[in-house]
Structure formats: structure tokens, C-alpha cells
Amino acid sequence: MKKSITIGLIIGIVVIVAIMLLILSNKSNESIEETNQMVDCGMMTNPECLMNRMNTCLPVTGKLMATDEVTEIGLIVLGVENETCHFQRSINNTIDVECYFPGQTITWNMIDQLFGNEQGLQSLIDTSCTLVQA
């Protein structure tokens, strides 16, 4: 009698563990899919939202207000395409620059150079980016 109870408990525990592992594996698959979805960071009062995803070329968008307090600048990472990181900049919701950065990352220094602030990366900007004609 005790053997059958012990065997029943062991089988029950194994079934519960198997169900928990199945549930956890499904959740991790969902989170992997969610990371490839576009994330809108809105107006970037805290640039960490954009930077965390941009550094690994995950789809993300964020907006900055220019110093004139009128011009809205959009930063958009579309993700990895052909082993490059596809990036767009928009001014007042019109894309003006399209970039395909080598590798699968974008750094803030690249973006800073794109805005004309010398970071020693102008040759990278020249070879990776094109101006979009309106």
C-alpha cells in the first residue's frame, strides 16, 4: 500500500514539473517574439528605453524635441537586415536619413556623429547613410 502511494506521489510530482516546464518554455518563446516587435519609447525624457534596444538593433522608435522647441526628431531602428542595422531619422515625421550600419548594433556616438557632432565616425556615416529626398 505504501509503495503505491509513494509511486503515485512521484508520478504526480513528475507530471507537475513537466507541466511547469512546458508553461515556462512557452513564456520564454513569447518573450523572444516580443523583443522583435517595435517598441515606441515616445518622447525621450529618459533615453534608456531607446538605447537598450538600439544597442542590439532591436526595433524601437523614439522622439526628441530640437532646441527650437518646434522641430520633432524621430529616431527609428527597424532591426537587422542583411547583417546590417537599419536605422532611420525623421524630422517632423518625414524621413530624411536612411542608414544601414555594419554589424548589428548602433551606438550613441554613431547617432551623435549623424547630427554633426564630431565623434571620429564620419566615414562610417558617409558609407552607411543616404539622405532621403522629400
N, C-alpha and C positions, 0 to 999 in steps of 0.2 A: 504494500500500500504506500509506504513512504517513498519507494523508488518511483512509482508512477506520479506522485505529487512532485517529486524533485525533477523528473523528466519533463513534466508539464510546465513547471516554472522556468526551466531552462529554455524550452521551446518558446514560451511566451516572451521571455526576455530577448531572445534572438529575433523574433518577429518584430517586437517594438523597436529594437536597434535598427533593423533593416528598414522599417518604415521611416524612422527619423533620418537615416542616411539618405533615403530617396527624397524626402522633403528638402533636406539641406542642399542636395546636389541640384535640385530644380531651382532653388532660390539663387544659388551661385550662377547658374546659367542665365537666369533672368537679369542678374546684376551685370553680367558681361554684356548682354544685349543692350541694357540701359546705358552703358558707358559709351556706346557707339551712337546714341541718339543725340541730336542737337540740344545743347543746354543754353538757355538765354540768361545771361548774367545781368541784363538790364543796364541801367546807368551805373557805371562802375565807381561807386563810392569806396568799395573795397575790391581792388583788382585781383585778389587771391582767387576768386571764382574763375576768372578768365585764365590767370596764369597757371593754375594747377592743371587745367585741361590743355591749354596751348602748348605747354612744355612737352607733352606727349602726343601732340597732334590729334587730340580728340575733338570732335565737332563742338564748337562753342561760339557764342556771339556776345558782344558787349559794346556799350556805347560810352563815349567820353564827350564832354562839352568843351569846345575850344575856349580859349581865353576871352574871345569876344562875347561869350555867353549866348551866342546865337547859332553858331555852326556846330552841328552834331556830327561826330566822327564815329563811324562804326568799324569794329574790328571783328572779322569773321574767319574762323578756321573751319573749313569744310571737311577736313580729315585727310587721310593718306590716299594718294592717287599715284600709281606707278612709282612707288618708292619715294615720292616727294610729298611734302606737306603743303596742301592747297590752302592759300590764305587770300582774303580779300579785304580791302579797306574801302569804306564808303564815306562820302561827305554829303550830309543832308539826304541820306537814303539813296544816293546814286553811287554805284561802284566806280571808283576812279583808278584803283590799282589792283592788279591780279598777280599773285606770286605763287611759284611752285618751288619751295625751298628744298634743297637736297636733304636727304635723310628724312627722319620722321619726327622732327622737333622744330619748334620755333622758340627763340629766346627773346626776352625783353630788349636786349641790345639790338637784335635784328629790327624790331619794331621801332625802336628809338632812331636807328640809322635811317629807316624808311621815312621818318618825319624830318630828316635832315640834320639830326644831331650826331656829330661825328663819333663813331664807335669803332672805326677801322674796318667796317664791313661793307663799304660802298661797292666793291667789286662783286660781292655776293648779291647785293640788291640789284646791281646792273644786269647780272646774268640770270637772276631768278624772277624778276618782276617786269611787268609791262604796264604802261599807262593805258587805261581803257578810255576810248573816245566816246564822248556822250552823244 
